[in-house]
């Protein structure tokens, strides 16, 4: 598999509705509000945030039908061993954070929903409680939690952390087992050291890193899966501390592409370059590229996958909410679908929302 995929990646079932619309999220349509898990996992005061996420539809007889499911990102393991979010409709509940973890358990309710090639991350029969306070979710796992395979240890840490931190009220995660705080994981001994957060990374790639102490972490999104079932995979890479501008560093990593043996793809041409330093103002990043950003010089259109990877990667940075593109200083950029990027593009609330 080539390091960078030079041709435009075919839009697949998972991305069938991936269309950039001016001022909208990545996957077309209006963005959905995030689900705020209740501070107490058992009880919920009347009128709390959960009600905001229950949408209604009008039936043929004019009455409103309340939906009984909630879109939730579950970080699962794909066939290549990457921890990847898949957005699924879960039953409406007051304990959304706890339910999300329950759907990470092998042989549990997620088994009938798993996309091809994906598997659950937590050992079978694992139970848990979740207590959320001051931005920290404390998860207490049952003894079954300690029965995982050693090679899954870091994947479990990443999947639990990224699944829980999708919720607005959770920034960090603490782990316990049978009521005892975990300072290290029970099988392989991976240190935990207190709170876990997205700053710890996901699918870490330290390829060609000689001195990690002089580097910093950035997370970029490459393309995983295969034709008919593509999805986006977050990968945390190390870049030199001398690179003060994280935005430029992220663009450079996307252009360089994933490691050769990673089974991941990038839709960036090797000649893509920023012509000016990124401009950041009020949460919007403006990037001015050369014409190599086009997937086709004849049609001068930008690949949807390139845009998706770019926006997902940049909005992982604190304070970045949207991305605007220009080519040679001109804003008349078109996507493959012929849509003009007249407005900055925002990140979707949920990633990889396709059906399988």
N, C-alpha and C positions, 0 to 999 in steps of 0.2 A: 504494500500500500504506500503510495507516495506521501511525502511529508506534508505537502500542501495540495489540496484538490484544486486544480486550475480551472476545470470546467465548472459551470454553475451546477450545484447539487440539485438533483431532482427533488421537488417538493413532495413530501411523503405523507402517509396517512396521519402520522402524529402531528404534521404541520400543515394539514390541508387547508386550514383557515388562516395561515400565517400571511397576513396582508398588512402593510403599514398604511395607516390612515392618518391624515394630518391631525396632530394634537391628540392622538389616541395611543393606546398601549400597543405592544408589539404584535399581538395576534388578532388585531382587528376588534371592532366593537368597543363598547365602553368598559373602562376598568372597573373591577369589583373592589369593594372595600375590604380591608383586611379584617380578619376575625380576631377580636380581642378575647382571649380566654379569661374566664372569671378568675378573680383572685383566689377564690376557694373552689377546689375542684369538685366539691360535693353540692354546694349550695350556690344559688345565684339570685341576687336581688332583682326585683321586678324592674324592667326597663333598662337593664344593662346592655352592653354593646352587642350581644348575640342577636338581639332582635333586628339590628340593622342589616344583618346578613341573610335574613330570611326573605327571599323575594316572592312576589306573587304574580300570578298570571290570571287573566280573565278567561273564564270558560265560555262555551257557546251560549249558555243561558244568562250570561252577564255577571255571574258571581265570581268572587276571587278564590282561586285555589292556591293554598300556601304550599310552597315546596318544602319537602321534608329532608333535604340533603344539604350538605355544606361542602364546598370545594376545599380540599385540604392537600397540601404538598406532603407526600411521603417520600423520604429518602431511602431508596432501596439499592440493592447491589445488582449491577447488570452482568452480562455474561463475561465481560472482560475484567470484572472486579472493581469497576468504578462505582462510587456512591453517587446516585443520580436521583433528582426529584422527579416524581410522577404525580401529577395532580389528579385526584380521584374524588368522586362524590361520595362522602361518608354520611351516615345517618345523622340527623340533627340531634345535638346533645348539649347539655349545659357544661360538660367537662371536655371541651374540644382538645385541650392539650393532652390530657390522659388518653383520650380516644385515639389521637394521632399515634401515640406510642404503642397502643394496643394493636394497631394495624401494621406495626413493624415486626410483630411476633410470628415466627414460622408456624405453620399449621393452624394459624388463627384465621380471622375473618378476611384477611387480605388475600388468602390463597386463591380464591375464586376470581380475584380481580387483577392478578399479576400480569403485566405485559409479557410477551414472549421473551425469554432469556433473562428475566428478572427474578430475584428471590428476596425473601424477607431477611432482615438483618439480626433480629434478636432470637435467642434460643426458644424452642417450643416450650409452652406452658409458663413462660415468664409472666409474672404479674408485677404491677407497680402501683404506687401512689404518687401523686404530683402535688406539690405545694408551691404556690407562686406568691412571692413577696418582694417588693421593692426591685422589680426587674429581674429577679433570680428565681429560676424554677429548680426546686430540690426534688429529685426523683429517687425514690426508694424502691429498689428492685428486690424481688423474691430470690431465694437461693438458686432457682433455675437459671438466673442470669449468668452464673459462673460456668455454664456448660457449653459455651461457644468454642469454635475452632480458633486456635491461636492466630491464624492468618487473618481472621476477621476482626481482630481486636481494635485496630485503629479505625476500621470502617464503622464499627459500632459507635465509637466515640463521635465520629463525624456525623453519622446518620442521626443519632439522638440529638446532638447539638443543633444541627441545621434544621431538623424537623421542628424542634421546639422554638427556635428563634425566628421562625416565620411569623410568629404572633407578636403583635405590637408590644405587649406587656412583658415580653421575655427578651432579655439581652444576654443573660448568662445562665449556665446550667451547672448544678452540683449533683454528684452521684452518690448514692448510698446503696448498701446491700444488707438486707435484714436489719435496718436501722443504724448500721455502722457506716460512717463516711468513708468513701474510697479515696485513698491517697494514690493508689495505683490499681490498674486493672487486675482482676483476680486470676487470669490464666497466664498471660505473657508478661505481666508486670509493667506495662506501659505507664509511666508516671502521669498522674492527673494534675496534682499540684493545686487543687482548689477549684476555681470556677473555669468552666469551658465556654468559649465563645467562637463566633465565626472568624475571629482574628487568628485562631489556631490553624485555620486552613482546611482544605478538603482535596482529596486525591492529589496529595503533594507530589510534585515532580522536581527533584533536585539534580536532574541530569546536567552534567558539565559544571556543577557548582563546586569549586575548589575550596573556597573559604566562606563558609556560610555566615560567619560572624560579621562579614562586611557586606551583607546583603539584606534585603527586606522582602516581604511577601506581597505579591499581588495575585488576585484570582481572575482568571480569564475563562471564557466559555468557548469550547471547541464543539465540533459536531461528532456525535457518536451514533451507534446503530448501523443500519444498512438501508439500502434502497427499499422504500416501502415502509420504513419505520425509523426515520431519523429523529434524534433528540439532542438536546444541548447538555454538555457535561462540564461542570465547573472544575478547573484545575488550578491549584495554587502553585505558583512558580516563584523563584528567587531572582531578584534583579539587584544590580549593584546599588549600594548606598550613594554612589556618586550621581546616580540618576535622581535628581531632586523632584522631577515632575512625574508623578505616578501615571498620569493620563497618557503621556508620551510613552512611558515604559510599557503600559498595557497595549497600546497600538503596536509597538515594536514586537511584543510577544505574539500578538495575533498574526502579524505579518510573517514572523519567523516560523510560526506553526508549531504543532505538537511534536513530541519526540517521534522519531521514525517508526519505532516498534510499538507505538501506543495504541494503534487501531483507531485513532481519532483523526479528524479531518479539519482543515481550515479552508475557508472560501476566499482568503486573501491572496492576491497575486504577489509574487516575490518582489515586484517593483513598486509596490504601494509605498508612498511617502507622504508625510505631512509637510506642507510647504511653509507653514507658519506655526508658531507656538500655539497650543490650544488656548482658547479664550473662555474663561469661566466667569459667569455673572448670574447671580440670583438662582443658583442651582442648574443653570443651563451651560453645557459645554458646546462650543462651536469649533469644529475641526475643518481645516482646509486641506484637501488632498490633491495629489496630482491625478492625471487621468487613468493611472493604473488601477484606481479604485473601481473602475468599470469592469464588470464581468465580460462585457462585449464592447470593443471599441467601435464596432459598426453601429450598434444600437444605442450605445452610451447609457446603459442602465446599470444600476447597482443591485447586486444579488441580495435577495431577501435574507438568506442565511448570513451573509456578511453583516448586514445591518443588525440582525438579531444578536449575533455574537458580540458585535461592537457595543450595542446598547446594554445588553446583559452584563458585560464585563465592566463597562465604565460606571454603571449605576451601583456596582458593589462598593464604589468609593463613597465615603461619607460626604454628604452635601451635594452629590451629583444626582439630579432628578430627571434630566432630559438631555438629549443629544441632537445637535443640528449639524448638517453636513453641507459643505460647499466644495466645488471642484474648480480649481484655478480661480478661486475667489467668487465664483458664480453660484447662486443658490438654486438654479433650475435643475435639480437632481431628480431623476426618475427611478422608480423601482421596476422590477421585472413586470409587475402588473400594470405598469403605465401610470401609477399614482405619483403625483408630484409631492416631494417633501417640502411642503410650504410651511410647516410648523415643526418645532422640535419633537422628537420621538421619545416617549416615556416608556418606562419599564412596566411590564404587566405585573399584576399582583400575584399571579400564579404562572409557573413555568412548566412546559411540556404537558399541555392539556389535552393532547389528542386521545382518541379512543383506539383500542387495539382489538 
